Amino acid sequence: MAINLLPDNPAAWTYRSWDDLMSIPREEREKLQLEAVRISFRRLRDRIPALKKLADRQGVEAIDRIEDVLPVCFDHRVLKNYPIQIIENRDFPKLTAWLGKLTAHDLTRVDLTGLTTIEEWLGRLEAFGMLVTYSSGTTGKLSFVPRSLDEFGPWKFHFYNVNKASGGVDHWTTKLPTFFPGYRGGYQTMLKMMSMFNMEMAGGPEHYYTLYDTHIPADLMALSGRLQSAEDKGEIASLGLDPALLEQRQKMLEQGRRREQDMEAWFGRLIEQFKGQRVKIGGTFSDLYRVARAGMDKGIKCEFAPGSVLQGGGGMKGYKDAPDDWEDQVKNFFGIERMGNQYGFSECIGNAPLCDAGYFHLPPYSVPLLMDADGNALPREGVQKGRLVLVDPIPQSYWGGFTSGDEVTIHWDEDCPCGWQSPRVGKTIRRFAESEGGDDKITCAGSQQAYNEFMEFVAGDG
């Protein structure tokens, strides 16, 4: 049955079932997406200082064709385009002013008195109504995503929807004890999602099992490079950090050194405790393979009940020389027929689940485009390879158009054997920064000078 969606409320699209969203005919979907992006840009253009600056310099007043959005899509690095001294000096007025350029909310109303850590700053923003999370990349500098409670509802509904699509379980009605081989919480995007959504999916905190019961302080992530450098020089005391934070850093460093052994022992206890029960297992594929390999070497095999779920991600990063059949080994060890997998990035709500045919399918509220090396739009037909640009029309707090650092192959024709109708991304995904010596040289659409001035505006005091 055809569904009717309103272009001025894409947040409500997430409330529909995944199968409904994957059955929208292409012509109808693309018309709906264009109108939703057009409305989102019109609403936010003059309310978000960074977007207004870029749109003014690029001369973009409205979106008439979907390709018109490319010159006003943010380089994904804009979310960490602040002077590092702001973090090192814990200058929260300047950090808040910088973030204020990227959101439609008036952050001058946030009370900053008494703040001494980045963790406290993020907590103060949350008390104000923001849901700011961070991610870290190869540079070690944190990217801050300026979401707010405006996005909480659709973010949650998408999370439930995409987990059902990739894992086959409806967590609105079925609560499963959940194992996650990481920390219990923090403001890192994935950890925040786990504490907000995954814990509820498990049936409450008492059914959510993590390798470590502590949270990761944002300060340790933000200052990791500076801390290591200071420690090497014997100058760590000069940083003026809370001794409790330094003590936690030492504890986490020790955990890191013995993590593999801790993980094996932790999983071993859960395997025995939950024998014969349905469970949900999460983590990076490299971690899950390490556990499976160690268990198989000891002659152990899980005996969870049929219908258990495994949700992984992150590929085999950090694991060298993984065998070609590592996926089969993981499934055999855990006794699970299906491994859920998803592709996406922190800036956009709508990540894509992997279908049975081996493709990541984008939901209608993740509008994809591809650019060539010169920043030109590639045709949205057939099979194309290029730099992925995603436009998320859901956010009301921030602009959802981002140029990624990923080279992907998109299949535009709706002929996937799985039956889902949407643009689909192949499993081979290349990070430009990793293949170009750590430096991702993005050529933007529109005027490069205008874009450079925009990045300077975001980073500076103007």
DOFI-386946 format. One line per field, with one value per residue: residue number from 1; x, y, z of N, C-alpha, C in turn. Coordinates in steps of 0.1 Angstrom, whole numbers, m for minus. Example, Ala and Ser with C-alpha at 12.3 -4.5 7.8 and 13.67 -1.06 7.14 Angstrom:
BEGIN
k: (1 2)
neast: (132 128)
nnorth: (m57 m22)
nup: (78 71)
caeast: (123 137)
canorth: (m45 m11)
caup: (78 71)
ceast: (132 129)
cnorth: (m33 0)
cup: (78 79)
***
This chain:
BEGIN
k: (1 2 3 4 5 6 7 8 9 10 11 12 13 14 15 16 17 18 19 20 21 22 23 24 25 26 27 28 29 30 31 32 33 34 35 36 37 38 39 40 41 42 43 44 45 46 47 48 49 50 51 52 53 54 55 56 57 58 59 60 61 62 63 64 65 66 67 68 69 70 71 72 73 74 75 76 77 78 79 80 81 82 83 84 85 86 87 88 89 90 91 92 93 94 95 96 97 98 99 100 101 102 103 104 105 106 107 108 109 110 111 112 113 114 115 116 117 118 119 120 121 122 123 124 125 126 127 128 129 130 131 132 133 134 135 136 137 138 139 140 141 142 143 144 145 146 147 148 149 150 151 152 153 154 155 156 157 158 159 160 161 162 163 164 165 166 167 168 169 170 171 172 173 174 175 176 177 178 179 180 181 182 183 184 185 186 187 188 189 190 191 192 193 194 195 196 197 198 199 200 201 202 203 204 205 206 207 208 209 210 211 212 213 214 215 216 217 218 219 220 221 222 223 224 225 226 227 228 229 230 231 232 233 234 235 236 237 238 239 240 241 242 243 244 245 246 247 248 249 250 251 252 253 254 255 256 257 258 259 260 261 262 263 264 265 266 267 268 269 270 271 272 273 274 275 276 277 278 279 280 281 282 283 284 285 286 287 288 289 290 291 292 293 294 295 296 297 298 299 300 301 302 303 304 305 306 307 308 309 310 311 312 313 314 315 316 317 318 319 320 321 322 323 324 325 326 327 328 329 330 331 332 333 334 335 336 337 338 339 340 341 342 343 344 345 346 347 348 349 350 351 352 353 354 355 356 357 358 359 360 361 362 363 364 365 366 367 368 369 370 371 372 373 374 375 376 377 378 379 380 381 382 383 384 385 386 387 388 389 390 391 392 393 394 395 396 397 398 399 400 401 402 403 404 405 406 407 408 409 410 411 412 413 414 415 416 417 418 419 420 421 422 423 424 425 426 427 428 429 430 431 432 433 434 435 436 437 438 439 440 441 442 443 444 445 446 447 448 449 450 451 452 453 454 455 456 457 458 459 460 461 462)
neast: (8 6 23 17 37 48 65 73 78 99 109 88 88 104 88 74 73 102 99 78 91 110 95 87 81 107 105 85 98 121 111 98 120 135 118 117 144 146 128 140 164 155 143 165 185 191 192 212 244 268 258 245 266 281 262 256 281 284 263 238 205 182 170 166 171 182 210 217 222 248 270 265 268 284 318 328 347 342 330 350 365 379 401 427 436 415 403 425 430 406 386 356 336 345 345 318 308 319 306 280 279 271 246 210 201 202 230 241 226 232 243 275 290 314 324 348 357 355 336 318 309 296 276 263 253 235 217 205 191 203 218 246 271 302 328 358 386 413 430 428 415 384 352 323 289 261 234 201 173 153 158 156 134 129 155 156 135 144 167 156 141 161 177 159 156 182 188 165 148 121 125 108 88 101 124 158 184 215 248 276 308 323 326 303 291 290 298 306 295 285 285 267 244 241 236 212 194 200 201 175 163 173 157 162 186 196 197 216 247 281 315 332 322 324 324 335 354 351 372 395 396 397 421 440 463 478 482 497 520 528 533 554 574 575 559 533 519 519 497 475 453 425 433 418 409 433 440 419 426 450 439 423 442 456 435 432 456 452 429 421 423 405 382 378 374 352 332 332 320 294 286 282 264 241 233 212 193 177 196 212 240 266 291 324 334 360 365 346 354 379 371 356 376 394 377 371 396 399 380 354 320 292 259 234 199 178 171 186 206 231 248 270 299 322 339 370 389 419 426 448 453 430 411 395 371 361 336 319 331 326 298 294 307 292 267 248 227 225 242 239 246 256 259 271 274 284 272 248 214 202 215 225 212 226 216 203 215 239 243 243 214 200 179 149 152 179 196 213 242 267 301 326 363 367 347 323 289 280 262 229 223 224 255 277 308 322 328 310 281 258 226 206 174 161 170 164 179 205 223 218 234 262 295 312 341 344 348 326 306 276 246 221 199 168 171 177 183 172 148 143 136 157 184 216 245 277 297 324 342 361 383 392 412 428 440 454 476 467 456 428 420 396 378 356 321 311 324 358 372 352 344 367 368 345 352 372 357 341 361 373 370 351)
nnorth: (m12 22 49 81 109 139 166 188 178 159 145 130 109 90 76 57 23 4 m12 0 25 16 10 31 45 54 79 93 94 109 133 140 142 163 184 184 190 215 229 226 240 265 272 271 287 314 313 299 308 300 286 307 324 308 303 329 337 318 325 313 312 296 262 247 225 192 191 216 219 212 233 244 225 214 208 179 183 207 206 203 225 245 266 247 256 266 244 233 253 254 272 281 301 309 285 278 300 294 270 280 292 271 262 266 274 297 300 318 321 301 291 295 295 285 262 236 215 198 178 187 210 199 186 208 220 200 202 226 219 209 182 176 157 140 130 113 114 105 127 132 153 165 162 181 175 194 186 188 185 187 169 144 126 117 106 85 69 62 48 25 15 10 m9 m30 m35 m44 m64 m79 m80 m67 m42 m26 m42 m65 m72 m77 m91 m74 m73 m53 m47 m25 8 22 46 81 111 106 99 73 60 76 72 45 46 61 48 20 8 10 m7 m31 m35 m21 m6 m27 m49 m44 m50 m42 m41 m25 m6 21 56 73 102 132 150 135 123 146 158 140 138 160 153 129 139 158 140 125 144 149 168 168 177 204 210 215 199 182 161 137 132 126 104 87 85 70 46 39 36 14 m4 m5 m19 m44 m51 m71 m95 m90 m88 m114 m128 m116 m120 m147 m153 m143 m159 m183 m176 m168 m190 m207 m187 m160 m134 m101 m91 m68 m46 m39 m55 m65 m68 m87 m108 m114 m124 m146 m161 m166 m181 m204 m215 m225 m244 m237 m230 m209 m212 m199 m190 m197 m171 m151 m121 m104 m74 m57 m36 m12 m27 m46 m31 m24 m51 m72 m91 m107 m137 m148 m160 m149 m138 m160 m176 m160 m161 m188 m193 m178 m188 m177 m168 m146 m116 m83 m52 m18 13 46 80 103 128 126 115 93 64 35 2 m30 m51 m84 m90 m78 m50 m15 2 33 53 73 98 103 119 112 123 122 133 141 142 168 182 182 173 139 118 107 79 45 28 44 58 78 107 107 126 136 146 155 161 163 176 203 219 222 224 199 191 175 170 142 122 99 76 61 35 39 23 32 23 6 m23 m42 m75 m79 m66 m42 m8 17 40 23 15 1 m25 m19 6 35 55 87 101 81 70 90 98 108 133 147 160 180 190 215 220 248 280 279 298 311 291 286 311 308 286 299 318 302 291 314 345 361)
nup: (0 m8 8 23 26 42 29 45 70 76 98 107 89 99 116 102 90 82 59 46 40 22 0 m15 m47 m70 m85 m70 m45 m50 m57 m34 m17 m28 m23 5 11 0 16 41 37 32 57 74 64 70 97 108 115 102 79 66 60 42 22 14 3 m17 m33 m32 m30 m30 m34 m63 m80 m70 m72 m67 m41 m35 m34 m9 10 39 44 61 80 92 116 134 132 149 168 184 207 222 233 247 266 278 273 276 270 244 230 231 217 192 186 185 160 144 149 151 175 203 218 235 258 275 306 317 339 364 350 344 329 297 297 316 303 281 295 306 283 276 296 289 267 245 225 222 208 203 179 171 150 127 132 159 169 182 167 170 171 167 178 191 215 197 177 189 189 161 158 176 167 142 149 162 140 120 133 135 107 100 119 123 145 163 184 198 208 216 240 246 265 264 251 252 242 255 269 294 289 279 260 235 202 195 220 234 219 225 253 253 237 231 256 265 247 256 277 300 323 339 323 305 295 299 289 305 333 335 323 294 297 280 280 282 257 241 248 243 227 235 263 261 249 269 290 280 282 308 318 327 349 346 331 346 352 367 393 396 371 357 371 363 336 337 346 325 305 315 313 285 279 288 276 257 271 292 278 267 291 302 282 283 308 303 283 296 315 301 286 265 263 245 231 225 208 205 190 176 145 145 172 179 163 175 200 192 179 200 216 200 198 223 223 228 224 217 232 227 226 197 174 185 183 164 162 144 135 119 104 99 111 126 129 116 87 86 81 51 56 80 88 87 107 130 131 134 159 177 172 156 129 114 108 117 101 96 78 80 91 118 115 102 107 95 91 71 67 61 35 26 2 3 3 14 22 17 37 29 41 41 18 m10 m29 m54 m59 m83 m86 m91 m78 m91 m97 m100 m124 m114 m118 m130 m121 m101 m90 m64 m44 m14 m7 17 24 51 58 82 106 128 144 133 102 78 56 43 31 27 39 24 m2 m23 m39 m56 m64 m84 m97 m91 m85 m67 m54 m29 m26 m15 m22 m30 m33 m32 m14 m21 m4 m3 8 7 26 21 34 46 24 13 27 52 47 36 7 m2 m29 m33 m44 m64 m56 m47 m33 m19 m2 13 27 42 59 73 86 104 120 131 151 140)
caeast: (0 13 22 18 46 48 79 77 80 106 111 77 90 111 78 69 81 113 94 71 100 117 86 83 87 118 101 78 107 130 103 96 133 139 110 121 157 143 122 150 174 148 141 177 196 194 191 225 254 277 251 242 279 284 252 258 293 282 252 227 193 171 173 156 174 189 224 220 226 262 278 262 271 295 329 326 357 338 326 362 373 381 415 429 439 403 402 436 428 393 380 343 329 349 341 304 306 322 295 269 278 267 233 199 197 209 238 245 217 237 251 288 298 319 328 362 360 346 325 308 304 286 264 256 246 224 207 199 182 211 223 259 280 315 335 372 392 427 438 427 407 370 342 311 277 252 220 193 162 145 161 156 123 133 168 153 126 152 175 148 138 173 181 150 159 195 189 153 140 114 128 97 80 110 136 168 196 224 262 284 322 329 323 289 285 299 293 310 282 281 282 255 233 239 229 199 185 203 198 161 160 176 148 166 201 200 198 226 260 292 328 336 311 327 321 348 354 354 385 406 396 400 434 448 476 486 485 508 532 533 538 567 583 575 553 518 514 517 485 465 441 420 440 409 409 445 439 410 434 459 431 419 454 458 424 436 467 447 415 417 421 393 370 376 369 338 323 331 310 281 282 278 252 229 231 197 185 179 204 217 254 271 305 331 336 373 364 338 362 389 365 353 388 399 368 372 409 397 370 342 310 280 247 223 186 175 166 195 209 244 249 284 302 336 348 380 399 427 429 455 453 418 408 384 358 359 322 313 336 319 284 294 310 281 255 238 226 225 250 235 257 251 269 266 284 278 266 234 207 198 224 219 214 231 206 207 223 252 243 237 203 198 165 146 157 193 195 227 247 281 309 339 374 367 336 311 279 279 248 222 218 233 264 286 317 327 328 296 275 245 218 196 165 154 174 159 190 217 221 221 241 276 304 319 355 343 346 317 299 262 238 209 187 162 170 184 176 165 135 142 138 164 198 223 260 284 304 338 342 374 384 402 423 437 448 462 486 461 452 417 419 383 375 341 313 310 336 367 376 341 344 378 364 335 359 379 347 338 373 377 362 342)
canorth: (0 34 58 95 116 153 171 198 172 146 138 120 98 79 68 47 10 3 m18 11 35 10 6 43 45 64 92 99 96 120 146 143 146 176 194 184 197 229 235 227 250 278 274 273 295 327 311 293 318 293 283 319 328 300 305 343 337 310 330 303 317 286 249 243 211 186 194 230 219 209 243 248 214 216 199 173 188 220 204 204 236 255 266 237 263 268 231 232 264 252 285 277 311 309 272 280 310 287 261 288 295 259 258 276 278 308 295 329 319 290 295 288 298 273 250 234 204 197 169 196 218 191 184 221 222 191 207 237 213 204 169 177 146 142 118 116 108 103 138 132 165 161 169 182 175 202 183 192 177 187 157 132 117 109 99 73 60 56 38 13 10 5 m21 m41 m38 m51 m75 m87 m80 m54 m39 m20 m53 m76 m67 m87 m88 m69 m72 m43 m48 m11 16 23 58 92 120 101 97 59 57 84 65 33 48 67 39 5 4 8 m18 m42 m37 m13 m7 m39 m59 m39 m55 m36 m46 m16 2 36 65 80 116 139 157 126 122 159 162 128 141 169 146 120 147 163 129 121 154 150 181 166 185 218 212 220 191 176 148 126 129 120 90 79 83 59 34 35 31 0 m13 m7 m28 m58 m52 m84 m105 m86 m91 m128 m133 m110 m127 m161 m153 m140 m171 m193 m171 m167 m202 m211 m175 m150 m122 m93 m89 m57 m44 m39 m68 m69 m73 m100 m119 m118 m132 m159 m169 m171 m191 m216 m221 m232 m254 m232 m225 m203 m219 m190 m195 m193 m157 m141 m110 m98 m62 m52 m24 m8 m35 m53 m21 m28 m65 m75 m105 m115 m147 m145 m165 m144 m137 m174 m180 m153 m166 m202 m193 m172 m196 m168 m170 m133 m105 m70 m42 m5 23 60 88 109 140 124 106 81 54 25 m12 m39 m60 m98 m91 m72 m35 m6 9 46 57 85 110 105 121 110 127 118 142 136 148 183 188 182 162 127 114 98 68 34 26 55 59 92 112 108 138 133 157 151 172 162 185 217 226 224 221 185 188 173 163 132 118 86 73 49 32 39 17 41 15 m2 m37 m51 m88 m80 m61 m28 2 29 40 14 17 m11 m27 m14 20 40 68 95 105 70 66 102 102 115 146 146 173 181 201 217 225 262 288 274 309 313 280 289 322 302 279 309 324 293 290 327 352 369)
caup: (0 m9 20 21 35 40 28 55 83 74 111 108 80 107 123 93 91 72 46 39 34 11 m11 m22 m60 m71 m89 m59 m34 m53 m57 m20 m11 m32 m16 19 12 m3 28 52 34 34 71 82 57 77 112 113 110 92 67 60 55 30 11 8 m5 m29 m40 m32 m23 m30 m40 m74 m83 m59 m73 m62 m27 m33 m30 5 19 48 46 74 90 98 130 143 127 159 173 194 220 229 241 257 276 284 271 273 262 230 225 229 206 180 183 182 145 137 154 151 189 208 229 245 270 283 318 316 352 371 342 345 320 285 301 323 293 274 304 307 271 276 305 282 257 234 226 215 209 195 173 169 138 126 137 173 172 183 159 178 163 175 178 203 218 185 169 197 185 149 160 183 159 131 155 163 126 113 140 130 93 99 127 122 157 166 198 205 215 221 248 247 272 254 255 244 247 255 281 296 285 275 250 222 196 196 234 237 213 232 266 251 229 232 270 266 239 264 288 311 325 345 313 295 300 292 294 316 339 336 312 288 298 267 282 279 242 234 251 243 221 244 275 258 247 282 298 275 286 322 321 327 360 342 323 355 351 379 396 394 356 354 377 354 324 340 347 311 298 320 307 271 277 291 271 250 281 299 269 267 304 303 273 288 319 297 275 305 323 293 278 263 262 234 235 215 210 197 190 163 140 149 186 179 157 185 210 185 176 212 221 192 201 236 221 233 214 224 231 229 220 183 173 190 173 165 154 144 126 120 96 106 114 138 129 104 81 90 71 42 62 94 91 90 120 140 132 139 173 185 170 151 115 107 114 113 98 91 73 82 99 130 111 97 115 88 86 62 70 51 31 24 m10 5 0 24 16 24 39 22 48 38 4 m14 m42 m56 m66 m88 m80 m93 m71 m99 m94 m109 m127 m104 m126 m132 m110 m100 m78 m62 m30 m10 0 22 30 60 60 95 117 130 151 125 87 76 43 46 22 36 35 19 m16 m23 m52 m54 m74 m84 m102 m80 m90 m57 m52 m16 m28 m10 m33 m26 m37 m23 m14 m21 8 m4 11 9 33 13 43 48 12 8 37 63 43 26 m1 m7 m39 m31 m55 m63 m55 m36 m24 m10 8 22 36 51 69 82 94 114 129 137 161 133)
ceast: (9 12 23 27 46 62 83 79 87 109 100 79 96 101 71 78 91 108 86 80 107 108 81 89 97 113 94 88 116 123 101 109 137 131 114 134 155 137 132 160 167 146 154 187 200 194 204 236 263 271 249 255 282 275 253 270 292 271 241 216 182 177 163 158 182 204 227 225 241 271 276 263 284 305 327 335 353 334 338 371 373 396 417 431 427 400 412 435 415 385 365 334 333 344 326 300 309 311 282 267 272 253 223 196 207 217 243 237 222 246 264 296 302 324 343 366 350 334 314 302 293 274 256 247 233 213 199 190 190 215 236 267 293 320 349 377 407 436 437 418 392 362 329 299 266 238 214 182 152 146 159 146 127 146 165 145 135 161 168 145 149 178 172 153 172 196 177 145 134 116 118 89 89 122 145 179 207 238 269 298 329 326 308 283 295 292 298 297 277 277 269 243 230 231 215 189 187 199 183 157 163 166 151 181 205 202 208 240 272 305 333 324 313 324 335 346 358 368 396 407 401 415 444 462 485 490 497 521 538 538 552 578 583 568 538 512 511 504 473 452 437 427 431 408 421 446 430 418 443 451 427 431 457 447 427 446 462 433 411 415 408 381 367 369 354 328 321 321 296 276 276 264 239 227 216 188 187 186 207 232 259 286 311 333 350 373 357 346 373 383 362 365 394 391 370 386 408 386 356 333 297 268 235 211 185 168 174 201 224 245 264 286 317 345 358 392 406 430 435 454 442 415 396 370 356 345 316 318 329 305 284 297 298 268 244 239 229 233 245 247 250 262 263 277 276 269 251 227 204 208 217 222 219 220 212 216 236 254 237 227 200 183 162 150 172 194 210 230 262 288 322 350 375 355 323 302 280 265 242 215 229 242 275 295 322 326 313 293 261 238 206 186 157 157 168 170 202 214 226 229 256 283 313 334 355 341 337 312 284 255 224 197 182 159 177 176 168 151 133 145 144 178 206 238 267 293 318 337 356 374 395 414 433 445 456 471 480 455 441 416 406 382 360 334 312 323 345 371 364 341 355 375 353 342 367 369 343 349 376 367 351 328)
cnorth: (12 42 72 102 131 158 181 192 158 138 127 108 86 71 57 34 11 m2 m8 21 29 6 19 43 56 78 100 103 108 133 150 148 160 187 195 192 212 236 237 238 264 282 278 283 307 325 305 302 312 291 296 325 321 303 319 343 329 315 321 308 306 273 246 229 205 189 208 230 217 220 248 236 216 205 193 178 201 218 202 215 248 255 256 244 265 256 231 241 263 265 283 288 311 296 272 289 303 278 268 292 283 255 270 281 289 304 306 328 308 295 288 290 285 261 249 223 204 188 178 205 211 188 197 224 212 196 219 231 208 189 168 164 148 129 123 108 106 114 139 144 161 169 169 184 182 199 188 182 177 175 144 122 109 101 85 64 54 45 24 6 3 m8 m33 m45 m47 m63 m84 m88 m66 m51 m31 m30 m64 m70 m79 m83 m85 m68 m63 m43 m34 m5 18 35 69 100 116 96 83 56 64 77 52 35 54 56 24 0 1 m4 m31 m45 m29 m15 m20 m51 m55 m42 m49 m41 m38 m8 17 43 70 95 122 145 148 124 135 162 150 130 149 162 136 128 153 152 125 131 156 163 180 175 199 221 217 212 185 163 136 122 122 105 81 76 71 46 30 30 17 m9 m15 m18 m43 m60 m65 m95 m103 m90 m106 m133 m128 m118 m142 m163 m152 m153 m182 m189 m171 m179 m205 m199 m167 m138 m113 m89 m77 m55 m42 m53 m74 m75 m87 m111 m124 m127 m146 m168 m175 m183 m204 m223 m229 m243 m250 m228 m220 m212 m210 m195 m190 m179 m147 m132 m106 m86 m57 m40 m22 m17 m42 m44 m25 m43 m68 m89 m113 m125 m143 m149 m160 m142 m150 m179 m173 m159 m180 m202 m188 m180 m187 m168 m157 m122 m91 m61 m30 4 37 68 98 121 138 113 92 72 43 11 m20 m49 m74 m99 m84 m58 m28 2 22 49 70 98 112 106 121 117 122 130 136 144 163 190 188 170 151 124 105 87 57 31 37 54 73 95 113 121 133 145 151 162 172 173 198 225 229 220 207 181 187 166 154 130 105 85 60 47 31 32 24 33 7 m16 m47 m63 m88 m75 m47 m18 15 29 31 16 3 m12 m21 1 25 53 75 98 94 67 78 107 110 128 145 159 173 193 203 221 241 269 283 286 312 303 282 300 317 294 288 315 315 292 302 333 361 364)
cup: (0 4 15 31 32 39 38 69 81 86 112 99 88 114 115 94 80 58 39 33 22 m1 m19 m36 m62 m75 m78 m48 m37 m53 m42 m13 m15 m25 m2 20 10 9 39 50 37 49 78 76 65 92 117 107 99 79 59 53 42 19 5 m1 m17 m38 m42 m24 m21 m37 m50 m79 m72 m60 m68 m48 m25 m28 m15 15 27 46 60 84 96 113 140 139 137 163 184 208 229 238 252 269 283 284 267 266 247 223 222 218 192 176 179 167 137 140 152 165 194 220 239 258 279 294 318 329 358 364 343 335 308 288 308 313 285 282 306 295 270 285 299 271 245 236 218 218 201 189 172 157 139 132 152 178 172 174 168 169 171 174 191 205 206 177 176 192 172 150 166 174 148 137 157 150 120 120 136 116 92 108 128 134 159 181 205 213 221 227 250 256 262 260 246 250 247 269 282 291 282 264 236 215 197 210 238 232 221 246 264 246 232 246 272 258 247 274 301 314 331 335 302 301 292 298 306 321 340 323 307 289 285 268 278 264 236 236 250 238 230 257 272 256 260 291 293 280 301 327 324 339 356 334 333 355 365 381 393 379 352 359 368 341 326 340 333 303 302 314 292 269 280 285 265 260 289 291 268 280 306 294 278 299 313 289 284 312 314 283 277 262 250 239 223 218 200 198 177 158 144 163 186 173 167 195 204 183 189 218 214 195 214 235 227 222 222 222 234 222 206 184 180 179 175 156 155 135 127 111 105 109 127 139 116 100 86 78 63 48 76 97 95 104 131 142 138 154 181 183 164 136 107 115 108 111 93 87 75 88 108 126 107 105 108 82 79 66 58 48 29 12 m9 2 12 17 24 25 32 28 48 23 m1 m28 m42 m63 m72 m82 m81 m86 m79 m96 m105 m112 m116 m112 m127 m119 m111 m88 m77 m47 m26 m3 4 27 38 63 73 105 117 137 143 110 85 63 46 35 30 31 29 4 m16 m37 m49 m67 m74 m89 m91 m84 m80 m55 m39 m16 m22 m21 m27 m32 m27 m25 m13 m8 8 m3 14 16 26 22 45 36 7 19 49 60 32 19 m8 m17 m38 m44 m53 m62 m44 m27 m14 1 18 32 46 62 79 91 106 125 137 147 154 133)
***
